[in-house]
Amino acid sequence: KYPFVKAEKRATFVGDRDLIMEMGTIEFNNETEKDFKFEVPFVDDLYNIMLVVRDTGTGESAHVNVYVDNTQSNDKKIRVVASAAFTGKVDIVAVKVG
């Protein structure tokens, strides 16, 4: 091993614009729709969302598709819709750059 390698000890962001990020989890209980309210509202609705579905019964991925209903979402909340009723968790990452 080369002893003089410099590596960051934590994740960093280097860019020429601002980065705003919020992460959270919502739980579905045999449901197809659920709202996620942001702790701090975004300044507009021009942000990106990443959704990850987890089945809490088996610990594996749930066999549903999820998406954001843009007609029911705004700068304060998003509506997450599943293709079928399921019980599990959806992890959410909201990101706005600029």
N, C-alpha and C positions, 0 to 999 in steps of 0.2 A: 504494500500500500504506500502511496505517496503521501507523506505527512503534511504537506503544505497546500492541500486543496481547500479553497475557500468556498463554503456552501452556506446558504441562508439556513437558519434554524427554524424559520417560520415562513408561512406563505406570505407573499408580498404582491402588491400591485404597482406597476410602474406604467404610467400613461400620461397623456396630455389633456385628459378630460376627467371629470368626476365619475366616481363609481358609487352607486347606491344599491345595497343588497339587503334583502330580508328573507329569512328562512323560517319555516314552520311546518307543522304537521296537523292534519285534520283526520278525524276518525269517522269512518262510515260504519253504520250498524244496520245492515240490510237495507241500504239506501242507494239512490242513484244520483242525488244532487246534494251539494253541501257548499256553504259559503266560507271563505277564508278572509278575515278582516285584517288588514295591515296594521301593525302597531303604530306606525307613523305613515300617514297618507303620502303617496307620491305627488309630485307637483302637477302631473298629467297622467294620461293612461298610455304613454309611449314607453312601456317596459316589456321585458321578455320574461316568460314563465317556463320553468322546468318542473314536470310532475313525475314522481316515481311512486308506483303502487306497491304496497306490501300486504300480503294476506297474514293477519295476525294469528290465524288458527294453525297454519303449517309453518310459518316463517319464510315461506317462499313467495314468489311473485303471484299476485292474484291474477286470475285469468279474465281480466276486463281491460278495456281501453278507457282512458280518461282524457278529457280535454277541457279547455277553458271556454265557457259560453261568453263570448265577447259582448253579446247584447245585454247580459246581466252583470257585467263587470265594469269597474270604473277606477278612479285613482285611490279609492278607499278599500275596495274589496274585489275578489274574483269569485265567480261561481264555477266550481269544479263539477263536471258531469261524467258519470260512468256509463258504459254501454249496457250494464246490467246491474241489478242490485247485488251488493256484496258487503261483507264485513271485513274491515281491514283499515289500514292507514294509507294516507297519501302524503308523501313528503313534498314540500313546495319550496322552490327557490325563485324569488323574483329579483330581477337585475335590471337596472337602468344605467346606461353609460352616457355621459354627456349632460 
